[in-house]
Amino acid sequence: MVEYVKKGRGVAEMTQFVRRLDNMGRIVLPAEYRKDTGITDLSEVRITEKDGKIIIDKLKRSDFAEI
């Protein structure tokens, strides 16, 4: 399931989606999400959990000092 919200001039913005994990626990991030966040092949991302939610964000050079 993918939910879209209409965003000016008839362009829709994806706000949420539902995916199944594969047998190794992987999911695929939709191309629209990757494009909007600048995540490309071989990008490094940080995965954290807070209040029962999983947060994925792209690492920047400045983030490496925090790890």
Backbone bond lengths (Angstrom), bond angles and torsions (degrees), N, CA, C in turn:
res aa  C-N    CA-C-N  psi(-1)  N-CA   C-N-CA  omega(-1)  CA-C   N-CA-C  phi
1 M - - - 1.445 - - 1.519 109.19 -
2 V 1.323 116.34 135.00 1.451 121.83 175.81 1.512 107.27 -128.12
3 E 1.322 116.84 135.45 1.461 121.31 179.11 1.521 108.68 -109.35
4 Y 1.328 115.99 131.25 1.457 121.03 178.92 1.516 109.89 -116.47
5 V 1.311 117.05 146.49 1.454 122.90 175.46 1.514 106.92 -119.70
6 K 1.328 116.69 130.33 1.462 120.66 -179.50 1.517 109.44 -65.97
7 K 1.326 116.41 132.80 1.456 121.72 -175.82 1.528 109.27 -134.31
8 G 1.303 118.00 96.08 1.462 123.78 175.54 1.514 116.48 42.41
9 R 1.295 117.37 143.24 1.460 125.47 176.20 1.530 113.65 49.02
10 G 1.314 116.99 29.59 1.454 120.33 176.09 1.524 114.54 77.75
11 V 1.336 118.08 3.62 1.462 121.41 179.34 1.520 108.68 -83.70
12 A 1.311 116.71 131.47 1.466 120.75 -179.88 1.519 109.95 -99.62
13 E 1.308 115.54 142.65 1.460 121.85 177.10 1.520 108.61 -113.83
14 M 1.342 116.60 130.30 1.456 120.24 179.68 1.522 108.47 -76.94
15 T 1.320 117.33 128.74 1.456 120.69 -179.11 1.523 112.61 -109.53
16 Q 1.323 117.40 -27.95 1.450 119.65 177.91 1.514 109.53 -159.70
17 F 1.319 115.66 157.88 1.450 120.35 178.31 1.525 108.54 -149.04
18 V 1.319 115.94 161.97 1.461 121.45 177.73 1.522 107.27 -121.86
19 R 1.303 116.46 128.70 1.464 122.98 178.00 1.525 108.91 -132.91
20 R 1.311 116.66 153.91 1.462 121.77 173.05 1.515 108.91 -94.10
21 L 1.315 115.85 143.64 1.455 120.42 172.20 1.521 108.21 -73.14
22 D 1.337 116.69 145.04 1.453 117.71 173.57 1.526 108.89 -81.31
23 N 1.326 117.82 -177.17 1.459 119.81 -174.35 1.528 113.44 -69.09
24 M 1.345 117.24 -7.95 1.466 120.80 176.14 1.528 111.55 -106.03
25 G 1.348 116.83 8.18 1.456 120.82 177.02 1.514 114.53 83.37
26 R 1.326 117.97 17.29 1.468 121.58 -177.48 1.520 111.84 -96.63
27 I 1.334 114.71 152.21 1.462 122.05 170.66 1.520 107.61 -128.78
28 V 1.322 115.91 162.45 1.454 121.27 175.66 1.523 107.39 -107.24
29 L 1.334 116.35 127.59 1.462 120.29 174.87 1.525 107.93 -80.83
30 P 1.326 118.38 128.97 1.458 120.34 -179.61 1.528 111.96 -57.41
31 A 1.324 115.97 146.16 1.467 122.09 -178.84 1.528 111.63 -54.94
32 E 1.337 117.03 -36.96 1.470 120.05 -179.39 1.530 110.61 -62.61
33 Y 1.328 117.21 -41.37 1.467 120.86 178.31 1.522 110.28 -64.51
34 R 1.343 116.11 -45.83 1.462 119.51 -179.32 1.519 111.08 -61.88
35 K 1.311 116.80 -42.66 1.469 120.70 -179.63 1.529 110.41 -64.02
36 D 1.327 117.31 -47.24 1.467 121.48 -178.11 1.523 112.97 -63.80
37 T 1.329 117.32 -29.75 1.462 120.85 -177.17 1.526 113.23 -100.36
38 G 1.338 116.70 -3.23 1.459 119.96 179.21 1.517 113.75 77.43
39 I 1.331 117.21 17.06 1.462 120.55 177.70 1.526 108.11 -82.76
40 T 1.340 115.63 124.00 1.455 121.61 -179.78 1.531 109.10 -124.00
41 D 1.324 116.27 179.62 1.466 120.00 175.08 1.518 108.67 -54.32
42 L 1.299 115.96 136.57 1.465 124.40 178.21 1.529 114.50 70.34
43 S 1.346 118.78 6.88 1.467 120.20 172.93 1.519 108.82 -62.88
44 E 1.314 115.90 146.71 1.462 120.00 174.31 1.517 107.80 -98.54
45 V 1.334 115.53 133.25 1.456 120.98 -179.60 1.520 109.15 -123.74
46 R 1.315 114.62 153.14 1.465 121.40 176.34 1.530 106.72 -104.61
47 I 1.317 116.51 134.14 1.463 121.91 178.94 1.519 107.01 -118.20
48 T 1.320 116.05 120.07 1.456 121.25 -179.34 1.530 109.21 -129.56
49 E 1.310 115.44 163.40 1.460 121.72 176.53 1.520 107.64 -123.25
50 K 1.324 115.43 133.03 1.464 120.32 177.31 1.521 108.11 -145.85
51 D 1.311 115.51 126.18 1.464 121.75 178.47 1.530 112.10 53.14
52 G 1.333 116.63 39.43 1.456 120.86 177.38 1.515 114.90 79.29
53 K 1.333 118.11 7.12 1.463 122.14 179.73 1.522 109.40 -113.84
54 I 1.317 116.14 143.41 1.457 121.71 176.94 1.525 107.74 -95.21
55 I 1.317 115.91 128.97 1.461 121.98 -178.46 1.522 108.28 -116.82
56 I 1.328 116.50 128.03 1.465 122.03 177.88 1.522 107.12 -118.40
57 D 1.337 116.82 124.95 1.458 118.48 174.89 1.525 109.85 -138.29
58 K 1.330 114.52 150.50 1.458 121.12 -178.97 1.518 109.17 -74.88
59 L 1.314 116.02 134.64 1.462 120.12 177.16 1.521 110.04 -80.46
60 K 1.328 114.69 142.47 1.459 122.36 173.25 1.515 107.22 -109.82
61 R 1.304 117.64 163.98 1.472 121.29 179.55 1.518 110.86 -51.94
62 S 1.329 117.95 -42.61 1.450 121.20 -177.02 1.529 112.38 -65.69
63 D 1.338 117.18 -21.49 1.466 120.85 -179.37 1.531 112.19 -72.90
64 F 1.322 118.20 -22.38 1.462 120.09 -175.54 1.510 112.14 -65.21
65 A 1.322 118.47 -25.75 1.464 121.11 178.83 1.530 110.57 -68.67
66 E 1.347 117.77 -24.80 1.453 122.08 -177.76 1.526 112.86 -80.69
67 I 1.313 117.56 -19.81 1.470 121.45 -173.19 1.512 110.71 -80.81
